[in-house]
């Protein structure tokens, strides 16, 4: 799991013991959140392919590009439907041999173009509605870096949707943030 993931709730019990990845977008597989049993063939083959092909020159070559390629090679349903996958179709579970590809909304409920909503107080209700079915929330990706980054004031706004999510989902980390923030403000 990437370090910029917030776990919002437990995965549904029907996924317990299941090997899975997520759609990042229609026809594209995410690398930020995945779960495979130790020694699973998909995982072993992915590691082997990454070791053989990694150059370090292309973003995502051992992430989304690798996993999309691996699903493409191992999942006949994905290959058959890849060109037809729309946003609506990537909202369903894709059953592949020995694993599943879960819908985008379970782990990546906000599109990259909506990431700025995390920092806007006025978007609290909208963001809450977007994430209500999600088990996890992936905060950033390379596309987000192309956007105007939020200011430090926006990042630290305790009433922003992101801070509300952090407070509810990660109370210990949230309290640590508040303590660190209060210590640093004493010295400025």
C-alpha atoms as one frame of an Amber mdcrd trajectory, in Angstrom:
protein
   0.000   0.000   0.000   1.278   3.485  -0.801   2.024   5.738   2.157  -0.574
   8.281   1.050  -3.523   5.954   1.627  -6.146   6.585   4.273  -8.131   3.539
   5.332 -11.702   4.705   5.770 -13.267   1.405   6.793 -12.678  -2.315   6.638
 -13.134  -4.027   3.344 -16.409  -5.893   3.137 -16.108  -9.365   4.649 -16.792
 -10.895   1.237 -13.271  -9.765   0.238 -11.573 -11.453   3.214  -9.027 -13.928
   1.924  -9.363 -12.550  -1.597  -6.486 -11.491  -3.835  -7.231  -8.181  -5.505
  -6.128  -4.987  -7.207  -8.170  -1.919  -8.112  -9.008  -0.069 -11.275  -7.316
   3.350 -11.272  -9.337   4.404 -14.315 -11.190   2.541 -17.052  -8.752   0.010
 -18.519  -5.934   0.985 -16.116  -4.901  -0.895 -12.998  -3.762   0.913  -9.864
  -0.633  -0.008  -7.943  -1.267   1.953  -4.752  -3.541  -0.656  -3.179  -3.340
  -4.381  -3.768  -3.630  -7.526  -1.689  -2.209 -10.918  -2.615  -1.350 -13.952
  -0.557   2.366 -14.604  -0.198   3.634 -16.598  -3.157   0.603 -15.893  -5.358
   1.555 -16.516  -9.026   0.356 -13.063 -10.138   2.521 -11.383  -7.522   5.558
 -13.566  -8.228   5.260 -12.987 -11.984   4.875  -9.231 -11.423   8.040  -9.120
  -9.313   9.918 -11.193 -11.890   8.771  -8.976 -14.779   9.648  -5.794 -12.862
  13.159  -7.134 -12.204  13.612  -7.945 -15.899  12.192  -4.772 -17.430  12.747
  -1.894 -14.977  14.729   1.025 -16.418  13.731   3.880 -14.108  12.992   6.107
 -17.090   9.188   5.873 -17.166   6.829   6.842 -14.341   4.720   3.890 -13.280
   6.772   1.203 -14.993   6.836  -0.809 -11.761   3.406   0.519 -10.788   0.284
   1.030 -12.882   1.972   0.197 -16.195   3.317  -3.078 -14.796   0.044  -4.147
 -13.193  -2.056  -3.169 -16.201   0.292  -5.220 -18.372   0.145  -8.171 -15.967
  -3.664  -8.128 -15.801  -3.698  -7.820 -19.583  -1.531 -10.962 -19.804  -3.389
 -13.030 -17.215  -7.057 -12.058 -17.334  -9.029 -13.038 -20.438 -12.053 -11.015
 -19.270  -9.920  -7.861 -19.029  -8.431  -8.431 -22.486 -11.863  -9.062 -23.957
 -13.392  -5.961 -22.342 -10.353  -3.632 -22.136 -11.286  -1.472 -25.109 -14.918
  -1.345 -24.014 -14.281  -0.468 -20.379 -16.022   2.756 -19.569 -16.320   4.515
 -16.244 -19.595   2.661 -15.612 -18.057  -0.718 -16.438 -15.014  -0.134 -14.226
 -17.462   0.273 -11.347 -18.040  -3.488 -11.273 -15.847  -6.336 -10.050 -13.780
  -8.054 -12.722 -13.193 -11.730 -11.914  -9.815 -12.959 -13.158  -8.133 -16.345
 -12.569  -7.082 -16.335  -8.897  -7.787 -12.661  -8.230 -10.231  -9.819  -8.777
  -9.977  -6.261 -10.031 -12.147  -4.128  -7.771 -14.083  -1.051  -8.845 -12.315
   2.287  -8.840 -14.721   3.884  -6.362 -13.679   1.475  -3.558 -10.139   2.882
  -3.423  -9.978   5.926  -5.660 -13.300   7.761  -5.267 -12.094  11.194  -6.395
 -10.830  11.787  -9.895  -7.519  13.625 -10.133  -9.363  16.714 -11.361 -11.322
  16.731  -8.080  -8.353  16.478  -5.692  -8.430  20.202  -4.934 -11.780  19.552
  -3.197  -9.791  18.071  -0.287  -8.736  21.583   0.705 -11.976  23.526   0.176
 -14.208  23.939   3.224 -17.221  24.424   0.973 -16.723  20.913  -0.483 -17.035
  18.981   2.817 -20.452  17.497   2.032 -19.542  16.757  -1.601 -16.312  14.958
  -0.631 -18.104  13.037   2.128 -20.656  11.801  -0.441 -17.901  10.813  -2.890
 -16.070   8.672  -0.341 -18.992   7.075   1.499 -18.738   3.744  -0.391 -14.939
   3.685  -0.393 -12.806   1.516   1.848  -9.653   3.537   1.180  -8.651   6.907
  -0.142  -5.522   7.417  -2.235  -4.533  11.050  -1.875  -1.985  11.729  -4.585
  -0.559  10.455  -7.845   1.716  11.848 -10.542  -1.159  13.661 -12.252  -1.870
  15.547  -9.028   1.632  17.018  -9.121   0.736  18.803 -12.358  -2.017  20.710
 -10.547  -1.441  23.823  -8.504  -0.393  22.514  -5.111  -2.396  23.686  -2.108
  -0.866  26.301   0.147   0.376  25.392   3.614  -2.606  27.267   5.049  -5.001
  25.156   2.938  -3.231  21.942   3.955  -3.477  22.830   7.655  -7.096  24.083
   7.573  -8.764  21.955  10.259 -12.193  22.486   8.662 -11.111  21.210   5.235
 -12.524  17.900   3.988  -9.086  16.254   4.132  -8.543  17.210   7.768 -12.048
  15.997   8.635 -11.277  12.669   6.944  -7.968  12.433   8.792  -9.679  13.232
  12.101 -12.326  10.539  11.582 -10.178   7.814   9.978  -6.786   8.390  11.640
  -7.398  10.003  15.051  -3.928   9.234  16.433  -2.171  10.685  13.376  -4.532
  13.659  13.459  -3.714  14.369  17.122   0.002  14.057  16.354  -0.444  16.593
  13.558  -2.210  18.999  15.932   0.529  18.617  18.553   3.314  19.137  16.020
   1.477  22.093  14.520   0.984  23.749  17.915   4.670  23.234  18.817   5.865
  24.748  15.542   3.510  27.737  15.838   5.025  28.589  19.256   8.359  29.217
  17.571   7.190  31.261  14.597
